[in-house]
């Protein structure tokens, strides 16, 4: 899968073995985070296109256009903004 970061015009390769947060970190991008479990919502980013799912609904409050990078499962190529 590919993750396009809109502001930096960068495209990253993503493996389902990693969380989206881990993929970002491994490529030198460091969005805010705290719990890494979907509780706090600190890692939320804006989803511009694509689709994610969650194994369990996150406890953090998110809008329909937001995703949690720590616990979402990437279902297709994404465009995100943070």
mmCIF file of the N, C-alpha and C atoms, coordinates in Angstrom:
data_MODEL
# 
_entry.id   MODEL 
# 
loop_
_atom_site.group_PDB 
_atom_site.id 
_atom_site.type_symbol 
_atom_site.label_atom_id 
_atom_site.label_alt_id 
_atom_site.label_comp_id 
_atom_site.label_asym_id 
_atom_site.label_entity_id 
_atom_site.label_seq_id 
_atom_site.pdbx_PDB_ins_code 
_atom_site.Cartn_x 
_atom_site.Cartn_y 
_atom_site.Cartn_z 
_atom_site.occupancy 
_atom_site.B_iso_or_equiv 
_atom_site.pdbx_formal_charge 
_atom_site.auth_seq_id 
_atom_site.auth_comp_id 
_atom_site.auth_asym_id 
_atom_site.auth_atom_id 
_atom_site.pdbx_PDB_model_num 
ATOM 1   N N  . UNK A 1 1  ? 0.836   -1.174 0.000  1.00 0.00 ? 1  UNK A N  1 
ATOM 2   C CA . UNK A 1 1  ? 0.000   0.000  0.000  1.00 0.00 ? 1  UNK A CA 1 
ATOM 3   C C  . UNK A 1 1  ? 0.887   1.246  0.000  1.00 0.00 ? 1  UNK A C  1 
ATOM 4   N N  . UNK A 1 2  ? 0.306   2.329  -0.464 1.00 0.00 ? 2  UNK A N  1 
ATOM 5   C CA . UNK A 1 2  ? 1.024   3.591  -0.491 1.00 0.00 ? 2  UNK A CA 1 
ATOM 6   C C  . UNK A 1 2  ? 0.303   4.618  0.368  1.00 0.00 ? 2  UNK A C  1 
ATOM 7   N N  . UNK A 1 3  ? 1.102   5.424  1.053  1.00 0.00 ? 3  UNK A N  1 
ATOM 8   C CA . UNK A 1 3  ? 0.586   6.494  1.887  1.00 0.00 ? 3  UNK A CA 1 
ATOM 9   C C  . UNK A 1 3  ? 1.138   7.802  1.338  1.00 0.00 ? 3  UNK A C  1 
ATOM 10  N N  . UNK A 1 4  ? 0.257   8.669  0.882  1.00 0.00 ? 4  UNK A N  1 
ATOM 11  C CA . UNK A 1 4  ? 0.694   9.967  0.361  1.00 0.00 ? 4  UNK A CA 1 
ATOM 12  C C  . UNK A 1 4  ? 0.476   11.018 1.447  1.00 0.00 ? 4  UNK A C  1 
ATOM 13  N N  . UNK A 1 5  ? 1.551   11.741 1.747  1.00 0.00 ? 5  UNK A N  1 
ATOM 14  C CA . UNK A 1 5  ? 1.491   12.831 2.711  1.00 0.00 ? 5  UNK A CA 1 
ATOM 15  C C  . UNK A 1 5  ? 1.313   14.113 1.922  1.00 0.00 ? 5  UNK A C  1 
ATOM 16  N N  . UNK A 1 6  ? 0.164   14.734 2.041  1.00 0.00 ? 6  UNK A N  1 
ATOM 17  C CA . UNK A 1 6  ? -0.205  15.840 1.175  1.00 0.00 ? 6  UNK A CA 1 
ATOM 18  C C  . UNK A 1 6  ? 0.708   17.048 1.325  1.00 0.00 ? 6  UNK A C  1 
ATOM 19  N N  . UNK A 1 7  ? 0.972   17.488 2.539  1.00 0.00 ? 7  UNK A N  1 
ATOM 20  C CA . UNK A 1 7  ? 1.770   18.714 2.734  1.00 0.00 ? 7  UNK A CA 1 
ATOM 21  C C  . UNK A 1 7  ? 3.181   18.582 2.192  1.00 0.00 ? 7  UNK A C  1 
ATOM 22  N N  . UNK A 1 8  ? 3.801   17.427 2.409  1.00 0.00 ? 8  UNK A N  1 
ATOM 23  C CA . UNK A 1 8  ? 5.185   17.252 1.953  1.00 0.00 ? 8  UNK A CA 1 
ATOM 24  C C  . UNK A 1 8  ? 5.284   16.652 0.564  1.00 0.00 ? 8  UNK A C  1 
ATOM 25  N N  . UNK A 1 9  ? 4.134   16.285 -0.030 1.00 0.00 ? 9  UNK A N  1 
ATOM 26  C CA . UNK A 1 9  ? 4.115   15.641 -1.355 1.00 0.00 ? 9  UNK A CA 1 
ATOM 27  C C  . UNK A 1 9  ? 5.037   14.422 -1.388 1.00 0.00 ? 9  UNK A C  1 
ATOM 28  N N  . UNK A 1 10 ? 4.999   13.642 -0.309 1.00 0.00 ? 10 UNK A N  1 
ATOM 29  C CA . UNK A 1 10 ? 5.811   12.440 -0.175 1.00 0.00 ? 10 UNK A CA 1 
ATOM 30  C C  . UNK A 1 10 ? 4.909   11.219 -0.217 1.00 0.00 ? 10 UNK A C  1 
ATOM 31  N N  . UNK A 1 11 ? 5.383   10.164 -0.870 1.00 0.00 ? 11 UNK A N  1 
ATOM 32  C CA . UNK A 1 11 ? 4.651   8.902  -0.897 1.00 0.00 ? 11 UNK A CA 1 
ATOM 33  C C  . UNK A 1 11 ? 5.500   7.836  -0.226 1.00 0.00 ? 11 UNK A C  1 
ATOM 34  N N  . UNK A 1 12 ? 4.896   7.132  0.724  1.00 0.00 ? 12 UNK A N  1 
ATOM 35  C CA . UNK A 1 12 ? 5.584   6.096  1.488  1.00 0.00 ? 12 UNK A CA 1 
ATOM 36  C C  . UNK A 1 12 ? 4.966   4.737  1.190  1.00 0.00 ? 12 UNK A C  1 
ATOM 37  N N  . UNK A 1 13 ? 5.779   3.697  1.282  1.00 0.00 ? 13 UNK A N  1 
ATOM 38  C CA . UNK A 1 13 ? 5.262   2.335  1.174  1.00 0.00 ? 13 UNK A CA 1 
ATOM 39  C C  . UNK A 1 13 ? 4.885   1.867  2.570  1.00 0.00 ? 13 UNK A C  1 
ATOM 40  N N  . UNK A 1 14 ? 3.718   1.247  2.660  1.00 0.00 ? 14 UNK A N  1 
ATOM 41  C CA . UNK A 1 14 ? 3.219   0.779  3.948  1.00 0.00 ? 14 UNK A CA 1 
ATOM 42  C C  . UNK A 1 14 ? 3.006   -0.724 3.913  1.00 0.00 ? 14 UNK A C  1 
ATOM 43  N N  . UNK A 1 15 ? 3.446   -1.391 4.955  1.00 0.00 ? 15 UNK A N  1 
ATOM 44  C CA . UNK A 1 15 ? 3.236   -2.829 5.121  1.00 0.00 ? 15 UNK A CA 1 
ATOM 45  C C  . UNK A 1 15 ? 2.232   -3.043 6.246  1.00 0.00 ? 15 UNK A C  1 
ATOM 46  N N  . UNK A 1 16 ? 1.333   -3.970 6.060  1.00 0.00 ? 16 UNK A N  1 
ATOM 47  C CA . UNK A 1 16 ? 0.345   -4.245 7.097  1.00 0.00 ? 16 UNK A CA 1 
ATOM 48  C C  . UNK A 1 16 ? 0.973   -4.853 8.350  1.00 0.00 ? 16 UNK A C  1 
ATOM 49  N N  . UNK A 1 17 ? 2.268   -5.162 8.311  1.00 0.00 ? 17 UNK A N  1 
ATOM 50  C CA . UNK A 1 17 ? 2.978   -5.650 9.494  1.00 0.00 ? 17 UNK A CA 1 
ATOM 51  C C  . UNK A 1 17 ? 3.184   -4.534 10.515 1.00 0.00 ? 17 UNK A C  1 
ATOM 52  N N  . UNK A 1 18 ? 3.090   -3.280 10.061 1.00 0.00 ? 18 UNK A N  1 
ATOM 53  C CA . UNK A 1 18 ? 3.326   -2.121 10.919 1.00 0.00 ? 18 UNK A CA 1 
ATOM 54  C C  . UNK A 1 18 ? 2.057   -1.301 11.061 1.00 0.00 ? 18 UNK A C  1 
ATOM 55  N N  . UNK A 1 19 ? 2.002   -0.525 12.139 1.00 0.00 ? 19 UNK A N  1 
ATOM 56  C CA . UNK A 1 19 ? 0.925   0.455  12.246 1.00 0.00 ? 19 UNK A CA 1 
ATOM 57  C C  . UNK A 1 19 ? 1.270   1.616  11.311 1.00 0.00 ? 19 UNK A C  1 
ATOM 58  N N  . UNK A 1 20 ? 0.280   2.392  10.984 1.00 0.00 ? 20 UNK A N  1 
ATOM 59  C CA . UNK A 1 20 ? 0.529   3.582  10.168 1.00 0.00 ? 20 UNK A CA 1 
ATOM 60  C C  . UNK A 1 20 ? 1.494   4.517  10.887 1.00 0.00 ? 20 UNK A C  1 
ATOM 61  N N  . UNK A 1 21 ? 1.360   4.640  12.196 1.00 0.00 ? 21 UNK A N  1 
ATOM 62  C CA . UNK A 1 21 ? 2.277   5.464  12.987 1.00 0.00 ? 21 UNK A CA 1 
ATOM 63  C C  . UNK A 1 21 ? 3.718   4.972  12.849 1.00 0.00 ? 21 UNK A C  1 
ATOM 64  N N  . UNK A 1 22 ? 3.929   3.660  12.913 1.00 0.00 ? 22 UNK A N  1 
ATOM 65  C CA . UNK A 1 22 ? 5.274   3.110  12.766 1.00 0.00 ? 22 UNK A CA 1 
ATOM 66  C C  . UNK A 1 22 ? 5.842   3.379  11.376 1.00 0.00 ? 22 UNK A C  1 
ATOM 67  N N  . UNK A 1 23 ? 5.013   3.258  10.348 1.00 0.00 ? 23 UNK A N  1 
ATOM 68  C CA . UNK A 1 23 ? 5.470   3.548  8.986  1.00 0.00 ? 23 UNK A CA 1 
ATOM 69  C C  . UNK A 1 23 ? 5.912   5.002  8.873  1.00 0.00 ? 23 UNK A C  1 
ATOM 70  N N  . UNK A 1 24 ? 5.134   5.904  9.425  1.00 0.00 ? 24 UNK A N  1 
ATOM 71  C CA . UNK A 1 24 ? 5.509   7.323  9.398  1.00 0.00 ? 24 UNK A CA 1 
ATOM 72  C C  . UNK A 1 24 ? 6.828   7.544  10.119 1.00 0.00 ? 24 UNK A C  1 
ATOM 73  N N  . UNK A 1 25 ? 6.970   6.994  11.308 1.00 0.00 ? 25 UNK A N  1 
ATOM 74  C CA . UNK A 1 25 ? 8.198   7.167  12.088 1.00 0.00 ? 25 UNK A CA 1 
ATOM 75  C C  . UNK A 1 25 ? 9.418   6.594  11.376 1.00 0.00 ? 25 UNK A C  1 
ATOM 76  N N  . UNK A 1 26 ? 9.279   5.422  10.780 1.00 0.00 ? 26 UNK A N  1 
ATOM 77  C CA . UNK A 1 26 ? 10.407  4.793  10.081 1.00 0.00 ? 26 UNK A CA 1 
ATOM 78  C C  . UNK A 1 26 ? 10.875  5.623  8.887  1.00 0.00 ? 26 UNK A C  1 
ATOM 79  N N  . UNK A 1 27 ? 10.001  6.497  8.406  1.00 0.00 ? 27 UNK A N  1 
ATOM 80  C CA . UNK A 1 27 ? 10.342  7.332  7.252  1.00 0.00 ? 27 UNK A CA 1 
ATOM 81  C C  . UNK A 1 27 ? 10.627  8.778  7.631  1.00 0.00 ? 27 UNK A C  1 
ATOM 82  N N  . UNK A 1 28 ? 10.853  9.032  8.915  1.00 0.00 ? 28 UNK A N  1 
ATOM 83  C CA . UNK A 1 28 ? 11.269  10.356 9.363  1.00 0.00 ? 28 UNK A CA 1 
ATOM 84  C C  . UNK A 1 28 ? 10.153  11.351 9.603  1.00 0.00 ? 28 UNK A C  1 
ATOM 85  N N  . UNK A 1 29 ? 8.917   10.881 9.717  1.00 0.00 ? 29 UNK A N  1 
ATOM 86  C CA . UNK A 1 29 ? 7.781   11.752 10.015 1.00 0.00 ? 29 UNK A CA 1 
ATOM 87  C C  . UNK A 1 29 ? 7.274   11.391 11.406 1.00 0.00 ? 29 UNK A C  1 
ATOM 88  N N  . UNK A 1 30 ? 7.038   12.417 12.224 1.00 0.00 ? 30 UNK A N  1 
ATOM 89  C CA . UNK A 1 30 ? 6.715   12.167 13.619 1.00 0.00 ? 30 UNK A CA 1 
ATOM 90  C C  . UNK A 1 30 ? 5.452   12.906 14.057 1.00 0.00 ? 30 UNK A C  1 
ATOM 91  N N  . UNK A 1 31 ? 4.286   12.337 13.721 1.00 0.00 ? 31 UNK A N  1 
ATOM 92  C CA . UNK A 1 31 ? 3.061   12.942 14.231 1.00 0.00 ? 31 UNK A CA 1 
ATOM 93  C C  . UNK A 1 31 ? 3.009   12.761 15.751 1.00 0.00 ? 31 UNK A C  1 
ATOM 94  N N  . UNK A 1 32 ? 2.231   13.600 16.391 1.00 0.00 ? 32 UNK A N  1 
ATOM 95  C CA . UNK A 1 32 ? 2.080   13.467 17.842 1.00 0.00 ? 32 UNK A CA 1 
ATOM 96  C C  . UNK A 1 32 ? 1.442   12.115 18.168 1.00 0.00 ? 32 UNK A C  1 
ATOM 97  N N  . UNK A 1 33 ? 1.765   11.598 19.325 1.00 0.00 ? 33 UNK A N  1 
ATOM 98  C CA . UNK A 1 33 ? 1.122   10.381 19.824 1.00 0.00 ? 33 UNK A CA 1 
ATOM 99  C C  . UNK A 1 33 ? 1.354   10.323 21.325 1.00 0.00 ? 33 UNK A C  1 
ATOM 100 N N  . UNK A 1 34 ? 0.602   9.490  22.002 1.00 0.00 ? 34 UNK A N  1 
ATOM 101 C CA . UNK A 1 34 ? 0.828   9.243  23.430 1.00 0.00 ? 34 UNK A CA 1 
ATOM 102 C C  . UNK A 1 34 ? 0.637   7.770  23.759 1.00 0.00 ? 34 UNK A C  1 
ATOM 103 N N  . UNK A 1 35 ? -0.575  7.268  23.624 1.00 0.00 ? 35 UNK A N  1 
ATOM 104 C CA . UNK A 1 35 ? -0.872  5.939  24.165 1.00 0.00 ? 35 UNK A CA 1 
ATOM 105 C C  . UNK A 1 35 ? -0.561  4.777  23.215 1.00 0.00 ? 35 UNK A C  1 
ATOM 106 N N  . UNK A 1 36 ? -0.611  5.005  21.909 1.00 0.00 ? 36 UNK A N  1 
ATOM 107 C CA . UNK A 1 36 ? -0.425  3.964  20.888 1.00 0.00 ? 36 UNK A CA 1 
ATOM 108 C C  . UNK A 1 36 ? -1.481  2.853  20.954 1.00 0.00 ? 36 UNK A C  1 
ATOM 109 N N  . UNK A 1 37 ? -2.649  3.172  21.527 1.00 0.00 ? 37 UNK A N  1 
ATOM 110 C CA . UNK A 1 37 ? -3.686  2.152  21.666 1.00 0.00 ? 37 UNK A CA 1 
ATOM 111 C C  . UNK A 1 37 ? -5.078  2.664  21.294 1.00 0.00 ? 37 UNK A C  1 
ATOM 112 N N  . UNK A 1 38 ? -5.197  3.880  20.793 1.00 0.00 ? 38 UNK A N  1 
ATOM 113 C CA . UNK A 1 38 ? -6.497  4.403  20.395 1.00 0.00 ? 38 UNK A CA 1 
ATOM 114 C C  . UNK A 1 38 ? -7.317  5.017  21.505 1.00 0.00 ? 38 UNK A C  1 
ATOM 115 N N  . UNK A 1 39 ? -6.692  5.229  22.670 1.00 0.00 ? 39 UNK A N  1 
ATOM 116 C CA . UNK A 1 39 ? -7.421  5.806  23.801 1.00 0.00 ? 39 UNK A CA 1 
ATOM 117 C C  . UNK A 1 39 ? -7.414  7.332  23.800 1.00 0.00 ? 39 UNK A C  1 
ATOM 118 N N  . UNK A 1 40 ? -6.269  7.925  23.493 1.00 0.00 ? 40 UNK A N  1 
ATOM 119 C CA . UNK A 1 40 ? -6.112  9.368  23.726 1.00 0.00 ? 40 UNK A CA 1 
ATOM 120 C C  . UNK A 1 40 ? -6.468  10.241 22.530 1.00 0.00 ? 40 UNK A C  1 
ATOM 121 N N  . UNK A 1 41 ? -6.269  9.760  21.327 1.00 0.00 ? 41 UNK A N  1 
ATOM 122 C CA . UNK A 1 41 ? -6.572  10.549 20.135 1.00 0.00 ? 41 UNK A CA 1 
ATOM 123 C C  . UNK A 1 41 ? -5.473  11.501 19.710 1.00 0.00 ? 41 UNK A C  1 
ATOM 124 N N  . UNK A 1 42 ? -4.345  11.502 20.396 1.00 0.00 ? 42 UNK A N  1 
ATOM 125 C CA . UNK A 1 42 ? -3.259  12.432 20.061 1.00 0.00 ? 42 UNK A CA 1 
ATOM 126 C C  . UNK A 1 42 ? -2.699  12.200 18.659 1.00 0.00 ? 42 UNK A C  1 
ATOM 127 N N  . UNK A 1 43 ? -2.798  10.989 18.146 1.00 0.00 ? 43 UNK A N  1 
ATOM 128 C CA . UNK A 1 43 ? -2.188  10.651 16.849 1.00 0.00 ? 43 UNK A CA 1 
ATOM 129 C C  . UNK A 1 43 ? -3.136  10.828 15.665 1.00 0.00 ? 43 UNK A C  1 
ATOM 130 N N  . UNK A 1 44 ? -4.277  11.455 15.873 1.00 0.00 ? 44 UNK A N  1 
ATOM 131 C CA . UNK A 1 44 ? -5.228  11.565 14.766 1.00 0.00 ? 44 UNK A CA 1 
ATOM 132 C C  . UNK A 1 44 ? -4.710  12.488 13.680 1.00 0.00 ? 44 UNK A C  1 
ATOM 133 N N  . UNK A 1 45 ? -4.994  12.096 12.451 1.00 0.00 ? 45 UNK A N  1 
ATOM 134 C CA . UNK A 1 45 ? -4.644  12.873 11.264 1.00 0.00 ? 45 UNK A CA 1 
ATOM 135 C C  . UNK A 1 45 ? -5.878  12.946 10.371 1.00 0.00 ? 45 UNK A C  1 
ATOM 136 N N  . UNK A 1 46 ? -5.834  13.845 9.408  1.00 0.00 ? 46 UNK A N  1 
ATOM 137 C CA . UNK A 1 46 ? -6.943  14.012 8.483  1.00 0.00 ? 46 UNK A CA 1 
ATOM 138 C C  . UNK A 1 46 ? -6.799  13.049 7.314  1.00 0.00 ? 46 UNK A C  1 
ATOM 139 N N  . UNK A 1 47 ? -7.835  12.286 7.069  1.00 0.00 ? 47 UNK A N  1 
ATOM 140 C CA . UNK A 1 47 ? -7.874  11.355 5.934  1.00 0.00 ? 47 UNK A CA 1 
ATOM 141 C C  . UNK A 1 47 ? -8.508  12.074 4.755  1.00 0.00 ? 47 UNK A C  1 
ATOM 142 N N  . UNK A 1 48 ? -7.736  12.260 3.681  1.00 0.00 ? 48 UNK A N  1 
ATOM 143 C CA . UNK A 1 48 ? -8.237  12.920 2.471  1.00 0.00 ? 48 UNK A CA 1 
ATOM 144 C C  . UNK A 1 48 ? -8.814  11.922 1.484  1.00 0.00 ? 48 UNK A C  1 
ATOM 145 N N  . UNK A 1 49 ? -8.208  10.747 1.390  1.00 0.00 ? 49 UNK A N  1 
ATOM 146 C CA . UNK A 1 49 ? -8.766  9.693  0.541  1.00 0.00 ? 49 UNK A CA 1 
ATOM 147 C C  . UNK A 1 49 ? -8.224  8.350  1.001  1.00 0.00 ? 49 UNK A C  1 
ATOM 148 N N  . UNK A 1 50 ? -8.940  7.298  0.659  1.00 0.00 ? 50 UNK A N  1 
ATOM 149 C CA . UNK A 1 50 ? -8.562  5.955  1.050  1.00 0.00 ? 50 UNK A CA 1 
ATOM 150 C C  . UNK A 1 50 ? -9.499  5.429  2.119  1.00 0.00 ? 50 UNK A C  1 
ATOM 151 N N  . UNK A 1 51 ? -9.157  4.261  2.643  1.00 0.00 ? 51 UNK A N  1 
ATOM 152 C CA . UNK A 1 51 ? -10.029 3.631  3.629  1.00 0.00 ? 51 UNK A CA 1 
ATOM 153 C C  . UNK A 1 51 ? -9.200  2.892  4.666  1.00 0.00 ? 51 UNK A C  1 
ATOM 154 N N  . UNK A 1 52 ? -9.626  3.005  5.916  1.00 0.00 ? 52 UNK A N  1 
ATOM 155 C CA . UNK A 1 52 ? -9.016  2.259  7.012  1.00 0.00 ? 52 UNK A CA 1 
ATOM 156 C C  . UNK A 1 52 ? -10.120 1.559  7.795  1.00 0.00 ? 52 UNK A C  1 
ATOM 157 N N  . UNK A 1 53 ? -9.722  0.617  8.621  1.00 0.00 ? 53 UNK A N  1 
ATOM 158 C CA . UNK A 1 53 ? -10.655 -0.033 9.538  1.00 0.00 ? 53 UNK A CA 1 
ATOM 159 C C  . UNK A 1 53 ? -9.959  -0.136 10.888 1.00 0.00 ? 53 UNK A C  1 
ATOM 160 N N  . UNK A 1 54 ? -10.694 -0.592 11.876 1.00 0.00 ? 54 UNK A N  1 
ATOM 161 C CA . UNK A 1 54 ? -10.155 -0.783 13.220 1.00 0.00 ? 54 UNK A CA 1 
ATOM 162 C C  . UNK A 1 54 ? -10.571 -2.162 13.702 1.00 0.00 ? 54 UNK A C  1 
ATOM 163 N N  . UNK A 1 55 ? -9.661  -2.877 14.341 1.00 0.00 ? 55 UNK A N  1 
ATOM 164 C CA . UNK A 1 55 ? -10.003 -4.183 14.899 1.00 0.00 ? 55 UNK A CA 1 
ATOM 165 C C  . UNK A 1 55 ? -11.069 -4.018 15.980 1.00 0.00 ? 55 UNK A C  1 
ATOM 166 N N  . UNK A 1 56 ? -10.915 -2.963 16.776 1.00 0.00 ? 56 UNK A N  1 
ATOM 167 C CA . UNK A 1 56 ? -11.899 -2.590 17.785 1.00 0.00 ? 56 UNK A CA 1 
ATOM 168 C C  . UNK A 1 56 ? -12.139 -1.097 17.642 1.00 0.00 ? 56 UNK A C  1 
ATOM 169 N N  . UNK A 1 57 ? -13.348 -0.631 17.822 1.00 0.00 ? 57 UNK A N  1 
ATOM 170 C CA . UNK A 1 57 ? -13.594 0.809  17.726 1.00 0.00 ? 57 UNK A CA 1 
ATOM 171 C C  . UNK A 1 57 ? -12.714 1.568  18.723 1.00 0.00 ? 57 UNK A C  1 
ATOM 172 N N  . UNK A 1 58 ? -12.026 2.605  18.266 1.00 0.00 ? 58 UNK A N  1 
ATOM 173 C CA . UNK A 1 58 ? -11.167 3.357  19.192 1.00 0.00 ? 58 UNK A CA 1 
ATOM 174 C C  . UNK A 1 58 ? -12.020 4.100  20.226 1.00 0.00 ? 58 UNK A C  1 
ATOM 175 N N  . UNK A 1 59 ? -11.453 4.299  21.392 1.00 0.00 ? 59 UNK A N  1 
ATOM 176 C CA . UNK A 1 59 ? -12.149 5.027  22.447 1.00 0.00 ? 59 UNK A CA 1 
ATOM 177 C C  . UNK A 1 59 ? -12.039 6.540  22.266 1.00 0.00 ? 59 UNK A C  1 
ATOM 178 N N  . UNK A 1 60 ? -11.003 6.983  21.575 1.00 0.00 ? 60 UNK A N  1 
ATOM 179 C CA . UNK A 1 60 ? -10.824 8.418  21.325 1.00 0.00 ? 60 UNK A CA 1 
ATOM 180 C C  . UNK A 1 60 ? -11.912 8.924  20.387 1.00 0.00 ? 60 UNK A C  1 
ATOM 181 N N  . UNK A 1 61 ? -12.335 10.125 20.614 1.00 0.00 ? 61 UNK A N  1 
ATOM 182 C CA . UNK A 1 61 ? -13.347 10.742 19.763 1.00 0.00 ? 61 UNK A CA 1 
ATOM 183 C C  . UNK A 1 61 ? -12.680 11.229 18.475 1.00 0.00 ? 61 UNK A C  1 
ATOM 184 N N  . UNK A 1 62 ? -13.174 10.742 17.329 1.00 0.00 ? 62 UNK A N  1 
ATOM 185 C CA . UNK A 1 62 ? -12.663 11.194 16.034 1.00 0.00 ? 62 UNK A CA 1 
ATOM 186 C C  . UNK A 1 62 ? -13.845 11.509 15.129 1.00 0.00 ? 62 UNK A C  1 
ATOM 187 N N  . UNK A 1 63 ? -13.619 12.437 14.215 1.00 0.00 ? 63 UNK A N  1 
ATOM 188 C CA . UNK A 1 63 ? -14.611 12.794 13.212 1.00 0.00 ? 63 UNK A CA 1 
ATOM 189 C C  . UNK A 1 63 ? -14.517 11.810 12.048 1.00 0.00 ? 63 UNK A C  1 
ATOM 190 N N  . UNK A 1 64 ? -15.480 11.839 11.159 1.00 0.00 ? 64 UNK A N  1 
ATOM 191 C CA . UNK A 1 64 ? -15.508 10.897 10.034 1.00 0.00 ? 64 UNK A CA 1 
ATOM 192 C C  . UNK A 1 64 ? -14.329 11.077 9.084  1.00 0.00 ? 64 UNK A C  1 
ATOM 193 N N  . UNK A 1 65 ? -13.698 12.246 9.075  1.00 0.00 ? 65 UNK A N  1 
ATOM 194 C CA . UNK A 1 65 ? -12.559 12.504 8.194  1.00 0.00 ? 65 UNK A CA 1 
ATOM 195 C C  . UNK A 1 65 ? -11.218 12.355 8.919  1.00 0.00 ? 65 UNK A C  1 
ATOM 196 N N  . UNK A 1 66 ? -11.226 11.818 10.128 1.00 0.00 ? 66 UNK A N  1 
ATOM 197 C CA . UNK A 1 66 ? -10.004 11.640 10.908 1.00 0.00 ? 66 UNK A CA 1 
ATOM 198 C C  . UNK A 1 66 ? -9.744  10.156 11.140 1.00 0.00 ? 66 UNK A C  1 
ATOM 199 N N  . UNK A 1 67 ? -8.456  9.815  11.256 1.00 0.00 ? 67 UNK A N  1 
ATOM 200 C CA . UNK A 1 67 ? -8.062  8.447  11.587 1.00 0.00 ? 67 UNK A CA 1 
ATOM 201 C C  . UNK A 1 67 ? -6.999  8.489  12.675 1.00 0.00 ? 67 UNK A C  1 
ATOM 202 N N  . UNK A 1 68 ? -6.875  7.405  13.399 1.00 0.00 ? 68 UNK A N  1 
ATOM 203 C CA . UNK A 1 68 ? -5.839  7.277  14.424 1.00 0.00 ? 68 UNK A CA 1 
ATOM 204 C C  . UNK A 1 68 ? -4.697  6.447  13.850 1.00 0.00 ? 68 UNK A C  1 
ATOM 205 N N  . UNK A 1 69 ? -3.534  7.061  13.709 1.00 0.00 ? 69 UNK A N  1 
ATOM 206 C CA . UNK A 1 69 ? -2.402  6.379  13.073 1.00 0.00 ? 69 UNK A CA 1 
ATOM 207 C C  . UNK A 1 69 ? -1.878  5.208  13.893 1.00 0.00 ? 69 UNK A C  1 
ATOM 208 N N  . UNK A 1 70 ? -2.142  5.211  15.190 1.00 0.00 ? 70 UNK A N  1 
ATOM 209 C CA . UNK A 1 70 ? -1.584  4.162  16.046 1.00 0.00 ? 70 UNK A CA 1 
ATOM 210 C C  . UNK A 1 70 ? -2.298  2.830  15.920 1.00 0.00 ? 70 UNK A C  1 
ATOM 211 N N  . UNK A 1 71 ? -3.577  2.850  15.533 1.00 0.00 ? 71 UNK A N  1 
ATOM 212 C CA . UNK A 1 71 ? -4.336  1.595  15.607 1.00 0.00 ? 71 UNK A CA 1 
ATOM 213 C C  . UNK A 1 71 ? -5.214  1.303  14.395 1.00 0.00 ? 71 UNK A C  1 
ATOM 214 N N  . UNK A 1 72 ? -5.193  2.145  13.384 1.00 0.00 ? 72 UNK A N  1 
ATOM 215 C CA . UNK A 1 72 ? -6.011  1.854  12.208 1.00 0.00 ? 72 UNK A CA 1 
ATOM 216 C C  . UNK A 1 72 ? -5.337  0.803  11.338 1.00 0.00 ? 72 UNK A C  1 
ATOM 217 N N  . UNK A 1 73 ? -6.151  0.048  10.638 1.00 0.00 ? 73 UNK A N  1 
ATOM 218 C CA . UNK A 1 73 ? -5.686  -0.935 9.665  1.00 0.00 ? 73 UNK A CA 1 
ATOM 219 C C  . UNK A 1 73 ? -5.886  -0.324 8.284  1.00 0.00 ? 73 UNK A C  1 
ATOM 220 N N  . UNK A 1 74 ? -4.812  -0.143 7.538  1.00 0.00 ? 74 UNK A N  1 
ATOM 221 C CA . UNK A 1 74 ? -4.902  0.462  6.216  1.00 0.00 ? 74 UNK A CA 1 
ATOM 222 C C  . UNK A 1 74 ? -5.521  -0.556 5.260  1.00 0.00 ? 74 UNK A C  1 
ATOM 223 N N  . UNK A 1 75 ? -6.623  -0.174 4.631  1.00 0.00 ? 75 UNK A N  1 
ATOM 224 C CA . UNK A 1 75 ? -7.350  -1.067 3.715  1.00 0.00 ? 75 UNK A CA 1 
ATOM 225 C C  . UNK A 1 75 ? -7.019  -0.797 2.248  1.00 0.00 ? 75 UNK A C  1 
ATOM 226 N N  . UNK A 1 76 ? -6.611  0.426  1.937  1.00 0.00 ? 76 UNK A N  1 
ATOM 227 C CA . UNK A 1 76 ? -6.237  0.793  0.569  1.00 0.00 ? 76 UNK A CA 1 
ATOM 228 C C  . UNK A 1 76 ? -5.313  2.003  0.636  1.00 0.00 ? 76 UNK A C  1 
ATOM 229 N N  . UNK A 1 77 ? -4.735  2.380  -0.498 1.00 0.00 ? 77 UNK A N  1 
ATOM 230 C CA . UNK A 1 77 ? -3.838  3.532  -0.529 1.00 0.00 ? 77 UNK A CA 1 
ATOM 231 C C  . UNK A 1 77 ? -4.519  4.722  0.127  1.00 0.00 ? 77 UNK A C  1 
ATOM 232 N N  . UNK A 1 78 ? -3.726  5.510  0.859  1.00 0.00 ? 78 UNK A N  1 
ATOM 233 C CA . UNK A 1 78 ? -4.262  6.653  1.602  1.00 0.00 ? 78 UNK A CA 1 
ATOM 234 C C  . UNK A 1 78 ? -3.607  7.955  1.177  1.00 0.00 ? 78 UNK A C  1 
ATOM 235 N N  . UNK A 1 79 ? -4.338  9.024  1.335  1.00 0.00 ? 79 UNK A N  1 
ATOM 236 C CA . UNK A 1 79 ? -3.803  10.383 1.314  1.00 0.00 ? 79 UNK A CA 1 
ATOM 237 C C  . UNK A 1 79 ? -4.167  10.974 2.653  1.00 0.00 ? 79 UNK A C  1 
ATOM 238 N N  . UNK A 1 80 ? -3.142  11.438 3.400  1.00 0.00 ? 80 UNK A N  1 
ATOM 239 C CA . UNK A 1 80 ? -3.389  11.989 4.727  1.00 0.00 ? 80 UNK A CA 1 
ATOM 240 C C  . UNK A 1 80 ? -2.706  13.344 4.873  1.00 0.00 ? 80 UNK A C  1 
ATOM 241 N N  . UNK A 1 81 ? -3.181  14.083 5.862  1.00 0.00 ? 81 UNK A N  1 
ATOM 242 C CA . UNK A 1 81 ? -2.615  15.403 6.158  1.00 0.00 ? 81 UNK A CA 1 
ATOM 243 C C  . UNK A 1 81 ? -2.468  15.517 7.670  1.00 0.00 ? 81 UNK A C  1 
ATOM 244 N N  . UNK A 1 82 ? -1.293  15.948 8.098  1.00 0.00 ? 82 UNK A N  1 
ATOM 245 C CA . UNK A 1 82 ? -1.090  16.218 9.525  1.00 0.00 ? 82 UNK A CA 1 
ATOM 246 C C  . UNK A 1 82 ? -0.103  17.332 9.716  1.00 0.00 ? 82 UNK A C  1 
# 
